């Protein structure tokens, strides 16, 4: 049984706790958060011991891994502290707010012989897994173009509104849009060219549109959280191949093959989550956490999400941000 110390009792911490409750080989034994109400609620839900800080938790508990679900600017600090305590580390995305911090995280994990994985859940989201399988199989011919969309109402639910503070979150581009940048790189490798434009709300980029090329493949990416509260969260993609298309855009994942009727792709249902927020099931959260726990049990480095690939996604997203700032109003 992998003993987990969960650091952060917000939306993502609650989602991760729901996953561990569904796993037979892992258990949240301790929760750390400086907010008493959220801390004790999640600790009670998980039947875990509560701590007001990660440092207190590390001193008192015998753990196998730390799961870092804190604001982005704390990822590097807390991940390195966990690594120095000889704990394997699962850290929420984005990896950090700078490439230098990401390098520190990688170095400390290597130095202390622990596994480090960044929780890029879209790599494990069932529909996106099916798209990657289609690209790799060549069943519809070569991929020609791909559109990735991720839009949200303003994230006013975050504690102390930290998501709207660019210094803490890196803006919508780094917190939200990085999902699709990471997936594009996971699917196609390093881009040959990048163009990006964006708009501002307050002190950060609230919306970004990017265009990347990967050899002959053109990928357009749109992401932002500058929509009103009544606007629904949406993640979508449309992929065009030589002999058809594949799309998840307001409906179920569907394959459109030349000369044939559309086919809805079967997706195995995931367990319901009760953590709230704008995603109603465990989706890729379940897949990523189950995978990392299995890596710990086997003593194997994660290959589906390596620390170096997460660093690359951070680096490319920061490049997009720099380009977009030139046009941001």
N, C-alpha and C positions, 0 to 999 in steps of 0.2 A: 504493500500500500504506500503510495507516494504521499507524503505529508506536506501540505501546502500552507504557506503563509500568504494570505491575500492582503495586499496593501492598497487601500482605497475602497471606500464603501459607497461610491457614487453609482451612476447608471451602469458603467462598464463593470465595476466590481460586482454589482448585483447580477449582471448577465453571466459573468464568469462563475460566480457562486452557483448559479442554476446549472451550469455545465458540470461542475464537479459533483453536484448532487446526483447527476445522471450517470456518472462514471463509476464502475465497480472497483477500479484500481487506484483511485485518488480520493483524498479527503481534505477539506479545508479544516485545519485544526486551530488556526488563529487568524484574526482579522485586525488590521491596524488602520486607524483613521483618527484625526484630531478632532472630529466633530462628534460629540457624544451621542446625539440622537441617531445619526446614521450608523455609527459604529455598533451600538448595542442592538439596533434593529437587525442588521445583517449578521452579526455574531449569533444572535438568537435563531435566526432563520437557518444558519449553517451549523448550529450546535457547536460553535467554535468559541475559543477564549478571546475576549476583546483586549486590545492594547491601544493606548493613545498615541503611540509612535512606533515606527518600524524598528528603531533602535531598541526600544523596550521589548518588543516582540522577539528580536534576535537574541537578546540576552536570556530570555526566559524559556524559549522553545527549542526543541530538537526538530528541525525541519529538513526536508529534502529540496524544496524549491520555494522561490518567492515569485508571486504573480503581481507585477507592478501595474496598477490601474489608477495612476495619479495624473495630474495635469502634465502636459508635455515637458515643461521646463524642469520638472523634477525627475524625468526618466533616467537621465545619465547618472545623477547623484545617487539615487536609490538603487539602480541596477548595479553600480560599482560597489556600493556598500554590501549588497546581497552577495555578490561574487566574492568579495573579500571574506565573507563569512562562510565561504565554501558551499553556497547554495546555487543550484541551477536557477536560471532566470528566464521567465517569460515576461516580456515587457510590451505593454500596449503600443500601438502605432500612434503617431510617427515615432521613429526610433529616438530622435532627439531634436533639438532646435538648431543644431549646427553639426557639420561634418566632424569637427574636432571632438565634440562630445561623443559622437558615434564611434570614432576611433578609440577613445578612452574606454568605452564600454567593451569593445572587442578585445582590446589589450588586456583589460582586467579579467575578462572571462578566460582568455587563453592562459594568462599568468597563473590563475588559481585552479585551472583544470575543470571548469564547470561549463555546462551547456548554456548557450544564450540564443533565444529566438524572439524575434519581434512579431507581434500578433497581427500579421497582415491577413485578416479574415477572408478577404475576397478571393484570395488564392484557393480557399477551401469552400467557398460558397457553391452549392451544388450546380447552379446554372452556369457559373463561370468555369467550373471544372468540366462540364459538358462541352462548353465552347472550346476549351483547350484541347480536349480529346478530339473534337471535330477538326481542328487545325492540324493536329499531329497525324491524324488518320488519313487526311487528304480525301475523305469520302465525297466532298463537294468540290474537289479541286483546290487549287492554291487560294489562300486568303488574299483579297485585293484591297479591301478597306474595312475599317472598324470605327464605330462611334461609341464612345463611353460617356454616360451622363450620370451625374450625382448631384441632386439639388435638394435643399432643405429650407424650412423656415428658420428664422434667426434662433440660434441655440441659447435662448434665455434661461434654460433650465440648469445650466452649469453653476456650481457653487461660486459665489462672489463674481459671477459673470466672467470667469476666467477665459472662456473660449473667445470672447470678444476683445480680449487684450492680446494684441499681436506679440508682445514680448513673451507672454506665457504660452500661447497656443501656436504662434506662427501664422495665424489667420486661417481663413477658410481653405486657402490653397494647400497649406501644410497639414491641417487637421482632416479635412474632408476630401479634397481633390486628390491627395496622395494615394488614396485607395485605387483610383483608376490609373494613375501614373505607374504605381507599383505593378498593377496587373498587366499593363501593356508591356512593361519590361520583363515580367515573368513569362509572358506569352511569346515575345519576339526578340528579346535581348536588348542590347544598347541601341538607342536611336541614332540615326545618321544626322538628323537635323531636328531642331526644336524652334517653334515660334509660339509666342504667347502674348495675350492681351488681357487686361483685367479692369475692374472697377473697385472703388474703395467705399467702405462704410466706416466712419470713424477713423481709427488709426491703422486699419489693416485691409488687405485685399478681401473683399466679400464675394467676388465672382471672378472666375478665370476661364478663359477659353484658350486651348492650346492645340497646336497641330504638329505632329511628329511624323517622320518618315523612318521606316525600317526596310531598307532596300526598296523594293517596288511597292511595299505596303504603306498606305497612308492611314494614320490614326488621328481622329479628332476627339478631343476630350473637353467636356464642359463640367464645371463644378462650382457650386456657390451656395451660400446660406443667407442671401439677401432677400428672401421671400417673406411675405407677411405670415403671421401665425396660423392663418386659416389654410395656407398652402400645404399640400401633402408632401411628405418626403418621397423622393423618387430615385431609384437607381435603375438604370436601363442600359442595354447595349443593342447594337445592330451590326452584324458582320456580313459582308458581301464576299462571296466566293466565286470561283470561275463558273460553277454550275448551280448556283443557288444562293440562299441566304439563311441566316440563323438570327433570331431576335428574341429578346426579352424586353418588351417595351409597352408597359401598361397591361400586359396579359401574361399567360404562361409561356415558357420557353417553347418556341416553335421553329421547325425546320421547313424551309420553302425550297424544294428542289425542282429544277426545270422539268416540266412535263408531268409533274405529280401533284396530288393534293397536299396541302399543308399537313404536317404531322406534329402534334403536341408531344414534347419529350417528357417521359415519365420521370418525376423527381420524388425520391423517397421522402415522405414527410418527416419533419423534425419535431422533437418534443416542444410543447408550448412553454414559453417563458413568462414569468410574472413580474419582470423587473421594470416594465414600463418603457418609455422612450418611443422611438419611431420605427422599430423593427419588432415584429410580432412573434418571431420564433428564434431558435438557437442557431439555425443556419450554419454559417462558417465558423461561428464561435465554438460550436461543438467539435467540428472537424479539426480545428487548429489545436485546441487544448488536448483533445484525445491523442493527436499525433505527437505533441511534445511530451506528454506523460509516457507514451510508448517509447519515445527516444530515450528518456531517462531510464526506464526499466531495462532497455536493451544496451544502455551505455553507448549509444550511437549519436553522432552529430546530426542535427536536422539537415536534410538536404532539400526539402521542399521550400524552406525559408532559411537561408543561411544569413548570418550576421552581415556578411559582405554584400549580399543582394539587397538587404534592407538599407545598408549604407548607400548603395548606388541609387536606390529609389529616393532617399532623402536628398542626395546630391542633385539629381535631375530635377526634383521638385523645387529645390532652392534656385536652380537655374531658371526654371519657369517663372518663379516669383520675381526674380531680378528682371527678366524680360517684360513681364506684365506691369511692373511698377513704372516702367517708362511711359506707359499709356494710361495708367490709372488716373481717373479724375478725382 
